Amino acid sequence: MRQKPSPVRPAQRLALAFLPPLAIYTLATWISTTRVMSTPTSAPACPADAIKINPDASVQDAVDAAQEGAVFCLKAGTYRLQQVIPKNGQSFYSDGRVVFIGARKITTFERDGELWVAVGQEQANARRGVCAKQFPTCNMPDVLFIDDRALRRVLSKEEVTEGTYYFDHAGKRIYFANDPQSHVIEATVMNFAFAGPAANVRIDGIVVEKYSTPAQRGAINGSAGKNWTVSDVEARWNSGAGISVGPGGHVIRSKSHHNGQLGVNAFGGDIVIEENEVWNNNVYGFDPAWEAGGIKVALADHVVLRNNRIYRNGGSGLWCDINCRNVVYEGNTIEFNDGPGIFYEISFEAVIRHNTLRYNGASGFRWVWNSEIQIAGSEHVQVYENHITVRPGGGSVMLIDQGRAPEGGFNRKYETRNNEVHNNWFLFEGDGRAGGASDRPPSDENYRIISDGKNFFDFNAYYKPKDSNLTFAWGHGQYVWSEFQKFGQETHGSITAY
């Protein structure tokens, strides 16, 4: 419920009013990060009784020979072109640096005019997902790497230049312009490292890279099983997502970065995603409005997204979509993402608290989208005690209603109602906005849902430059502070110019 105390203690608020912008930013950062950040622990060592597997052995053969519940110790080294379908209850630990690579090394080449050619490339993994217009090959998961750098795929041999490649699947040939001599050339082949329907699988302390994962699937893909725990893992340079889990899934203290579409995705009940670092995902250019960015959860009940650091992703930072319920976003640091920092869409019952958000929505506004926190077509969401720094032209918290039709088994139109935004601290670095907006016509049943749907802003502290303008959307209009208060909003809120 809304409370009178400010999220910034009174002494801090008084001091902030007299500090220059840089000092305010520094103090806000210190207040927030000293409270929410935690220090990850290292991956656990192999249990003494674990079955040992060497890098040159087949992990799948060891799995098949063992019983359910077996524990494996992966010896340090490179596990190339391995795909593992575990049995129920099996666990995989690392003994040193263990790297699973889903790409084949290419060491022989032909010439075709000025181009180099890798022949015998039979992999043809399926396309999936929607690309941004300027990146039409984003969803073609078979990728060529040179020295751990993904080249950009083009649609014809004639388009190939330095840094690009063309894959002629019919001829089983990859064309590229870079000289391969004295370089490591790899082509992705396998589409997962670990996957399958088993329950209670645990994967600890490994690296998974360069898998031809389709969009919405991870190189570690527990989405078909239950109760997978993925901890202290690094997932990088995979074509779709880095890590995926299903019902009961836990992703803990892991790093997921430079994946083609997403860092982490999940669905189902009882999901925990905690103390992870997720950055620079959607490097292949998927359409963020379709699905791309840091972490995406869908069709989920009882979800905890806690103490994660999410930054510089090509899309949303933390996103829960389609009938999510009982979701907690807590203690996360979310910054410099192209899309909204936190996105809660066509869902129910959530708490968004104690998060630090900065400079999200870099791709700019489309209508009122890409705010630091945006609640769209959702109800019974509490947003409180967050510390938010808003880029010039950006938004702090926006409630959005589009009169969305039912999805995922829901039997009525979604409504943006019963949402409370209170006791937050907002630092604007230029013009900005907050509030709630609808684009429904007067004939629509949701036309007045923002103003009549028991949505409230109160007890929030707004700081803005003296020469800047803050706009407060409400329903179908844009208003200044005094007008916003006349709607019964921010009765106890404050606005301070610095």
N, C-alpha and C positions, 0 to 999 in steps of 0.2 A: 504494500500500500504506500501511497505518497506520504512523505514525512517532511517536517519543516526544516531539519538541519541541512546545511549546504554540504555537497560532496567535498568542497574545499573548506577546511576549517576556517573560522572567522579571521584569525590572525593571518592566515595565508591569503585570504581574499583581500584584506586591507593592503597587504604588502604588494600583491599583484597589481592593484590599481595604480601604483606609482612606479612600476618597473617598465623599462623599455621593452619592445617586442621580443628581442633575443633573450633577455633575461627571463621574461615570462615563459617562453618556450623551454628554456633550460630547467627552470624550476618545475614546470609541469611535467617534463620528462622524468625528473628525479622523483617527484612524488609518486608517479605512476609505476615506473619500472622497478623502483626499490621494493614495491609491494608485490608485484605480480610475477616477476621473473624468478625462475628456479634454475638450479644447476643440474644438468643431466648427469646421470651416473653412467659408468661404463657397462658394456654388455657383460652378463654373467659368464664365468668360465665354464668349460665343459664339465658335466658331472663325471665323477670318477668311474662309474659303471657304464658310460655311454659307449655305443658301438662306433668305432673309429672308421672314417671314410677318407681316403686320400684323393687328391684332385684328379688323378688319372683314372679313377674308378667310376663306375656308373652309380650315381646316387639312387636311381630308380631300382636297380638290381638289389641294392642293400635294403631299400624299403620293402620290396616284394618278398625278400627272404626273412624279414623280421615280423614280429607280431604287432598287433595293435598296441599302442601305448609305448612302443620302443623309443629310446632316446639315442640320438646320433650326435657324434662329435665330428664336425667337418674340419679336417686339418687345413692349415693355411695354404693358400695357393689359388690358382685360377681354374674354375669349373666352366669350361666352354661348351656351349651348345647342349646344355643339360636342361631337361624338363622333368619335374618331379610331381607325382600325384601321390600324396601321403595317404596312409591309413589313419583311422580314428585314433586320436590321442597321441600321435607321434610328435616328437619334438626334435628340433634341429638347432644345435649350438655351434659356434665357431671357436676354433682354437688358433687364434691369430687372425690375420687379414684374409678373409675368404671372399672371392669375387666370382659371382655367376655372370657369364657373358653370353647373351643370346645371339651374338654375331659371329660370322665365319671370317677368319683371316683370308685375305686374297693376296697371293704372292706372284702370280703369273698374269701377264697382260699382253694384249695385242694392240696394234695401232690401226686406226681408221682415219686417214688423213691427219689432221692436227689433234684428233681425240685419242684418248686411251680407252681400252675396252676390257672389261672383265667378263669372261664368257662362262657358260655353264651355270648361270644363276637361275635356279629353278623355283626359288621361293616366290609365292604369290599369295600373301596373306590378304584377307578380305578388307575392303574399305568399310568405314563406319563413321558417321558423324557429319556435321555441317561445318564447312569452312567459311572463314571471312572471305569476302570477295577478292581481296588482293592476294590470298594464299590458297589457290584452288587445289593444290596437291596435299593439303594438311592431313587429310584422312587416308593417304596411301602409306601404310605403315612400314614398307620395306625401304630402309634408309641406308645410305652410304656414308661411312665415317672415314675421315683422314686425321690421324693423330688425335683421336677422341673428339673431333669436331664434326658435327653433322653437316653435310652439304645440303643445299636446297634443291629439291626435286623440281624439274620442269617437264612440260608435256610433250616435247618433241626433241629429237636429236639436234635440230637446227638451232634450238634455243640454248644449247649447252655453252657455258662460258666458265671461267675460273670460279670455283665455289659452288657450282651446280652440277647436276647429273640427270641423265635420262635413263629410265629402266624400260627396256623393250622386253616385256614379259613373253611375247610370242617367240622372239628370237633368243630369249634367256641371256640377254646381254645388257650390261650396264655401261653407259658412255659417260666419260667425264674429261675435263680439260686439265686438271692439276697433274703435274708430273708425280707419279707414285714412287719414284726411286728414292730410297732412304727414308720412306715414310711407312707408317702402319696403316694399311687399308683394310677396312672391315665392312661387311654388309650384314644387316640384321636378317635373321632367319627364323628363330624360334619365337613363339608369341606368348610364352610365359615361363617363369622359372619354377614357381610352385602354384598349383591350382588343384581343383577337384572338389568332390562333395563331402570329404571327410569332416568330422567334427573334432573340436578340441585340439587343433593343431597349434604348435608353437614354433616360431621362427625367430632366432636371436642372433644379432651381431654380424650379419652378412651384408655384402654389397650386391645389388642386382642392377645390371646395366645393359643397354643396347638390345632390348627385346622388342619384337614387332607387335607390341600389344595394340589391339584395336582400341578405339575410343571407349571410355567408360569401363575399361578393364585394366588391371594393374599387372606389372611383372610378377609381383606376389598377389595372387588373385584368390582370395578366400570367399568371394561373393557367393559361390555355390554351396559352401559349407556353413557350419555354425561354430561360434566360439573360437575363432582363430585369434591368436595373440601374436602381433608383429611388434617386436621391440628392438631398439638399438640397431635398426636397419638403415642402410642408405640406398635409395632408389633413384637412379639418374639416367638420363639419355634414353628413356624408353618412349615408344611412339605414342601411346595413349596415356594412361595413368601410371603412376609409380607403384602405388599400393591400393588394393581394394579389399574390403571386408564386408561380410554379410551379418546376419543376426548374431548378437553376442560378441561381435568383433571388437578387439582392442588394438589400437595403434599407439605405441608409447615410445617416447624418447628417440624417434626416428627422424631421418632427414630425407626429404623428397624434393628434387630440384631438376630443372632443365628437362622435364618430361614434355612430350608433345602436346598433351591436352591438360591434364590435371596432376596435382601432387598426390592427393588421396581422395578416394571416393568410397561411399558406404551406403548401405540401406538395411532396414530391418530394426528389430527391437534391441535395446540394451547395448548401445554403441558407446564406446569411450575412445576419444581421440585426445591425447594428453601429452604435453611437454615435447611436441614435435617442432621441427624447423622446416618450413615449406616455402620455397622461393623460386622465382624465375621459371615457372611452369607456363604452359601454352606457348612453347617456342616454335611450334609448327603452324600456328595461326588459325586455330579453330574459332568459330564465331562465339564470342563470350555470351551472347544472348541465348545461344543454344545450350552450351555448357562448356566452360573452360575456366581455368584459374588455379586457385590454391586448393581448397578442400570443398567437396560437394557431397552432401548427404541428402537422401530422398526417401520418401515412404518409410519413415522411421518413427519409433516411439521410445521414449526414454534415451536421450542422447546427451552426452557430456562432451563439450568442446572446451578444454581447460588448459591454460598456461602454454598455448602454442604461440610461436612467432611466425607470422605469415606476411611475406613482403615481396614486392616487385613481380607479382604474377600477372599474366595477361588476361585478366578477368576479375571475378569476385574473389575476395579473400576467404571468408567463411560463409557458406551458403547452405541453407536447409530448405528443401523444396518439396511440394506435393504431400500434403497431409502429414507433415511432421508434427509430433505432439510431445509435450513434456521435454523440451530441449533447454539446456543450460549452456550459454556462452559465458565463460568466466575467466578472467585473468589473462586474456590473450593480448598480444601486441601485434597490431595489424597496420601496415603502412605501405605507401607507395604502390598499391595495386591499381591496375587500370580501371577496374570496376569498383563497385561498392565494397567497403571494408567488411561489413556484416550484412548479409541479405537473408531475410526470413520471408518466404514466399508461399502463398496459399496454404497456410498451416495454422496451428493452434497451440496455445499454452506454452509460452517460452519465457525465460528469464535471461536478459542480457545485462550483465553487471560486471563492474570492476575491470573493464577492458580499457586498453590504451589504443586509440586510433589516430593516425596522422596521414594526411596527404593522399587519401584514397580517391578514386574516381578521376584519375588522371586523363582518361579518354574523353572527359567532358560530359555535359548534360544532354540527354535526349528527353525532352519534357522535364520531369523532376527526378530522373534516375541518377544513379551513381553518386549517392550521398555516402557519408561515412557509415551510417546505419540506415537501412531502408527496410520498412515493414510493408509488404504488399499483399493485399487480399488475405490478411491474417487477423486473428483475434486473440484476446487475452494474453497480450505480450507486455511484460514489465521491462522497461529500459531505465536503469538507474546506476548512479555512481560510476559512470564512465568518464574518462578524460579524453577529450577529442580536440585535436588541432585541425582546423579546416583550411584547405588551400584557398587562395583567392578565386572567387566564383563558385565555390563548392557548397555543399550542404552538410549540416550536422546530422540531424535525424529527420527522416521524411516518412510519413504514413501515406500509402498510395493505394487507391482503389480503382480498378478497371472493370468491375463487374464480371470477374472471371467466371466462366462456365465450369461446372463440376468436372473433376478429374480424379483418377485413381480410386474410383468406387464411392467418392463423396456424392451425396444425392441432392445438393442444392448449390446455388450460386455462392461463391466465396464473398465474404464481407470483411471490410477493415473496420473492426469495432472492438470496444472494450480494451483498448490499448492505453497504457500510461507511461509517459516519458517524464521522469522526475529526478531531481537531485543529481543532475549531470553537470559537468564543467566543460564549457565550449569556448575555445580560443579561435576566433576568426582572424585570418591574416589579410583580409580584404573584404570585398562584397561577398555576401553569402545568404543562405536561406535555411529555414527549418519549417516544420508544420506538417500539414496533411493536405493532399490534393486528390481530386477525382476527375476523371474525364468522361463520366457518364452523362447522357442527355437527360433532360427533365422527365422524359417518359420512362426512364429506367428505375427499377425498384431500389437501386443503390445510389441514386442521384444525391441524396442528402446523408449518406452513411458516414462521411467524415464528421460532419457537424452534429448529427443526431445519434451517432452510434456509441456514445459514451467514451470518446477518445479525449485524453487530457494531456496537456503539457503543464507542469508546475514545478516550482522550487528549483528551476534550472538557472545556472549562472552563465551569462553570455558576456564575453569580452571581445571588443572590436576596435579597429583603428578609428581615430576621431573622424577621418574623412571618408569612411566607408558606409555602405548601406546594407542593412539586414532586412530581408523580406521574409514575411511569415505567410506561407500559403495556408488557406483554410477553405476546404470545399472546392469552390470554383473561382476563387479570387486570390489576389496577392495584397498583403496589408503591411502597414508599419506596426511597430510595437504597441502603441496605444490602441489601435484598432483590434489587434490580436487579443489584447486583454479584455476588450468589450465582448468578445465571444466567450468569456469565462476562462480563457487560457492564461497561464502564467500569472495568476493572481498574486502569488508569492515569489515569482521569479525576479531576476535582476538583470540589468543590462549596463555595462560599464565601458566607456570609451577610454582608450589609452593612447 
